[in-house]
Amino acid sequence: MPRRRLSERQIARIERIQDRRRSKVEARAELALSELDDEAARNGLVVVRHGATLIVEDQDQQCHYCVTRQHIGHPVCGDQVVWQPSGPNAGVITAIQARETLLSRPGASGHDKPLAANIGLLTIVVAPQPPPSGFLIDQYLVAAERIGVSALILCNKMDLLDDSERAAFLGRLEHYAKIGYSLLPLSLKQDPSLAPLREHFAGRSGILVGQSGVGKSSLIKALLPDQAIQIGALSDATGLGRHTTSAATSYRLDSGGRLIDSPGVRSFRLGPIARAELEQGFPEFRPFIGHCRFSNCHHQHEPDCAILAASADGAIAPDRLLAFQQLAKDITRGAE
């Protein structure tokens, strides 16, 4: 059933309600902050944001319910913050540290909605069944390039294929490896420890994305055998544990890295972007950008197009050129 479109009046009403709620939280934060000592400031990591509720993990891996000081912005899961205790397991966030990366998706109002900060790895999960859909991989890769994070294409459920089928499946993705993206064939049945995937997450924060049915939930369960314990710790400290299924949550991994999990993160799509941004999202295009005869070349059928020439010479895979052309048609929002 199609989602009902909101009218401008309904959207404005929702915004007013959200503004009132934010104002209440900010007022509580300012009141709490006025009673704090600046010398008590410490660093922390936002591990959950659910509405106005934020959970900050301190350097001893203890969780604290926090509110946010007015006018510092809106922290999201993965943010490094400065906070000050205001009571047992409670505190006030006073500053957001500079973000290295920020993953967003289009919100209901048309503006980008931040999902997670400071991720270092975008893991795109594909599988033989369901087969990779359309240009979804290319959308995720463009998103990774835009925010400056590494991308890994995880080929899951390899146990479903015999040797010849496996070779054919990986062969269809080989053009991604040729331009520098890592391909990781994997099977939970054959390697339940997921050791190769854990190595990619070591020392950094990452997320899993991909279409429904490729095994993301099973992978997350395997990566987080103590997920229930970590959720329990959140619940004991804050009472928020029951909300972690709908809120982006950062979990500790044995590898020393972190996994951010949320249905919203797992299913995000690339929103409307300018054509110039889309071009930059295809790294193999970059040596040829600006060398077309026409400055506004769409890389379709124009004469003396450097991108088309590079594809004809084998420097750009035909599938990638087709993906660019389709994405340019579907999601670009106009001229540079």
Secondary structure as GFF3:
##gff-version 3
##sequence-region A 1 336
A	DSSP	alpha_helix	8	34	.	.	.	ID=ss1
A	DSSP	three_ten_helix	38	40	.	.	.	ID=ss2
A	DSSP	beta_strand	42	50	.	.	.	ID=ss3
A	DSSP	beta_strand	53	57	.	.	.	ID=ss4
A	DSSP	beta_strand	63	68	.	.	.	ID=ss5
A	DSSP	beta_strand	80	87	.	.	.	ID=ss6
A	DSSP	beta_strand	90	96	.	.	.	ID=ss7
A	DSSP	beta_strand	102	106	.	.	.	ID=ss8
A	DSSP	beta_strand	112	117	.	.	.	ID=ss9
A	DSSP	beta_strand	121	126	.	.	.	ID=ss10
A	DSSP	alpha_helix	136	147	.	.	.	ID=ss11
A	DSSP	beta_strand	150	155	.	.	.	ID=ss12
A	DSSP	three_ten_helix	158	160	.	.	.	ID=ss13
A	DSSP	alpha_helix	163	171	.	.	.	ID=ss14
A	DSSP	alpha_helix	174	178	.	.	.	ID=ss15
A	DSSP	beta_strand	182	185	.	.	.	ID=ss16
A	DSSP	alpha_helix	195	201	.	.	.	ID=ss17
A	DSSP	beta_strand	205	209	.	.	.	ID=ss18
A	DSSP	alpha_helix	216	223	.	.	.	ID=ss19
A	DSSP	alpha_helix	227	238	.	.	.	ID=ss20
A	DSSP	three_ten_helix	241	243	.	.	.	ID=ss21
A	DSSP	beta_strand	249	252	.	.	.	ID=ss22
A	DSSP	beta_strand	258	261	.	.	.	ID=ss23
A	DSSP	alpha_helix	263	266	.	.	.	ID=ss24
A	DSSP	alpha_helix	275	280	.	.	.	ID=ss25
A	DSSP	three_ten_helix	283	288	.	.	.	ID=ss26
A	DSSP	alpha_helix	306	312	.	.	.	ID=ss27
A	DSSP	alpha_helix	318	331	.	.	.	ID=ss28
###
